[in-house]
Amino acid sequence: MKIEGRALCLGPDIDTDVIIAGRYLRTKDRSEWARHAFEDLDPSLAQRLEGTVIIAGKNFGCGSSREQAAIALKEAGVRGVIAPSFARIFFRNAINIGLPVIECECTCSDNEAVSADPGTGAVTIGTHTYHTRPLSPRMLEILSAGGLVAYWRGRRWGMRQRAHAGRRCISSPVTSSTRREKARNCWRSSPKRKKAA
């Protein structure tokens, strides 16, 4: 998974109230949140977020634990956030909704080309390349799925498919003399048995 876009440089300690002001949380309309992202910082900033990678200072996403801050950024078209540190709850909220976040201390100028790979920890901004700790395999799976809900739906679907495949072995009626043989063959060909072998 790669993040590519143009840099939008912000300072340190950008809190969730700056990302999306509390007065907009009465609505559940995500596009409304996106239209008002960073409104208190710069009223015109929301229109420029599409296709950007935010490069911020330390402690990005501090303040209240509202999930709407990460959702507003994703809905506005932000492709990812790179900062030296994040508020832990914002970091988890971002991963959970499928917004890539990378902890990396780097410098930038607005509109520089940004390319980052959360799987390897490589971040390229303009002509400079930085290396940082990659995200865990589980976090990468969640991001690739589009967020935590989509990830678990996919896992649950896979579990259902495997369970259904196991039931197919004994779905047809058989006589008692052939039941043992059919069950034995089913057990030998089951996915769990193949993994163990």
C-alpha positions in Angstrom: 0.0 0.0 0.0 1.4 3.3 -1.0 0.3 6.9 -0.2 0.9 9.5 -2.9 -0.2 13.1 -3.1 1.0 16.7 -2.6 2.2 18.0 0.8 0.1 20.2 3.0 2.3 21.4 5.8 0.9 22.1 9.2 2.4 22.9 12.6 2.5 21.0 15.9 -0.4 20.3 18.3 -3.2 20.3 15.8 -6.1 19.2 17.9 -9.4 17.6 16.9 -11.3 20.8 17.6 -9.2 22.5 14.9 -9.7 19.6 12.5 -13.5 19.7 12.9 -15.1 22.2 15.3 -17.6 20.8 17.8 -20.4 23.0 16.4 -20.6 20.7 13.3 -20.9 17.4 15.3 -24.7 17.7 15.6 -25.0 16.4 12.0 -24.1 12.9 10.9 -23.4 14.0 7.4 -19.8 13.2 6.7 -19.6 15.4 3.6 -20.6 18.3 5.9 -17.7 17.5 8.2 -15.4 17.5 5.2 -16.6 20.9 4.0 -15.8 22.4 7.4 -12.4 20.7 8.1 -9.8 23.1 9.5 -12.3 25.9 9.2 -11.1 27.7 12.4 -7.5 27.4 11.2 -8.1 28.6 7.6 -11.6 28.8 6.1 -10.4 28.1 2.6 -8.3 25.0 3.6 -11.2 22.5 3.2 -11.3 23.1 -0.5 -7.6 22.4 -0.9 -7.5 19.0 1.0 -8.4 16.7 -1.9 -5.3 14.7 -2.9 -3.1 15.9 -0.1 -0.9 14.2 2.4 -0.8 16.2 5.6 2.7 16.7 7.0 2.3 18.0 10.5 4.3 18.7 13.7 4.2 16.6 16.9 1.1 15.6 18.7 -1.3 15.7 15.8 -4.9 14.9 16.7 -4.6 15.9 20.4 -7.7 17.1 22.3 -11.0 15.3 22.4 -11.3 11.7 21.3 -13.8 12.4 18.5 -13.7 9.9 15.6 -15.2 12.6 13.4 -11.9 14.4 13.1 -10.3 11.4 11.2 -13.5 10.9 9.2 -13.6 14.5 8.1 -10.0 14.3 6.8 -10.7 11.1 4.9 -14.0 12.4 3.5 -12.2 15.6 2.4 -9.9 13.6 0.2 -6.8 13.5 2.5 -4.7 10.5 1.5 -2.7 10.2 4.7 -1.1 12.0 7.6 2.6 12.1 8.5 3.7 13.5 11.8 6.5 12.8 14.4 3.8 11.8 16.9 0.0 11.5 17.2 -2.4 11.5 20.0 -2.9 7.7 20.5 -6.7 7.9 20.2 -6.5 9.8 16.9 -3.9 7.3 15.6 -6.3 4.4 16.3 -9.3 6.2 15.0 -7.5 7.0 11.8 -6.4 3.3 11.3 -10.0 2.2 12.2 -11.6 4.3 9.5 -8.9 3.5 6.9 -6.9 6.7 6.9 -3.1 6.0 6.7 -1.0 7.6 9.4 2.8 7.4 9.7 5.0 8.5 12.5 8.0 10.3 10.9 9.8 13.5 11.7 10.3 15.3 8.4 10.2 18.7 6.8 8.3 19.9 3.8 7.0 22.8 1.7 3.4 23.0 0.5 2.6 21.2 -2.7 5.8 19.1 -2.8 5.3 15.6 -4.1 4.9 13.0 -1.3 5.2 9.3 -1.5 5.0 7.0 1.5 4.8 3.3 2.1 3.4 2.4 5.6 4.6 -1.2 5.1 8.3 -0.3 4.7 8.4 3.0 6.6 9.9 4.9 3.6 8.7 8.5 3.2 9.8 10.6 0.3 9.0 14.3 0.3 10.4 16.2 -2.7 13.9 14.9 -3.1 14.4 13.8 0.5 13.8 10.3 1.7 13.1 9.5 5.4 12.9 6.0 7.0 10.8 5.2 10.0 9.2 2.3 11.7 6.6 0.6 9.5 3.1 -0.1 10.6 2.3 -3.6 12.0 1.0 -6.2 9.6 -2.5 -6.1 11.2 -2.7 -2.3 10.8 -1.8 -2.7 7.2 -4.5 -5.3 6.7 -7.1 -3.0 8.3 -6.0 -0.1 6.1 -6.0 -2.3 2.9 -9.6 -3.4 3.8 -10.7 0.2 4.1 -11.0 0.3 7.8 -11.8 -1.9 10.8 -15.4 -2.6 10.1 -14.6 -3.7 6.5 -11.7 -5.8 7.8 -13.9 -7.7 10.2 -16.7 -8.1 7.7 -14.2 -9.7 5.4 -12.8 -12.0 8.1 -16.3 -13.0 9.1 -17.2 -13.8 5.5 -14.1 -15.9 5.2 -14.9 -17.7 8.4 -18.5 -18.4 7.2 -17.1 -19.8 3.9 -14.8 -22.1 5.7 -17.5 -23.3 8.1 -19.9 -23.8 5.2 -17.3 -25.8 3.3 -17.0 -28.2 6.3 -20.8 -28.7 6.5 -21.0 -29.7 2.8 -19.2 -33.0 3.7 -22.2 -34.3 5.8 -25.1 -32.5 4.1 -26.4 -35.5 2.1 -28.1 -38.4 3.9 -26.1 -41.5 4.2 -26.5 -44.9 5.6 -24.8 -45.8 8.9 -22.4 -48.1 7.1 -21.1 -45.3 4.8 -21.4 -42.5 7.4 -18.0 -43.3 9.0 -16.2 -43.5 5.6 -17.8 -40.2 4.4 -16.9 -38.4 7.7 -13.3 -39.8 7.6 -12.9 -38.5 4.0 -14.4 -35.2 4.9 -12.1 -34.8 7.9 -9.0 -35.7 5.7 -9.9 -33.0 3.1 -10.9 -30.3 5.6 -9.0 -26.9 5.4 -7.9 -27.2 9.0 -6.5 -30.7 8.4 -4.6 -29.5 5.3 -3.0 -26.7 7.3 -1.9 -29.1 10.0 -0.4 -31.5 7.5 
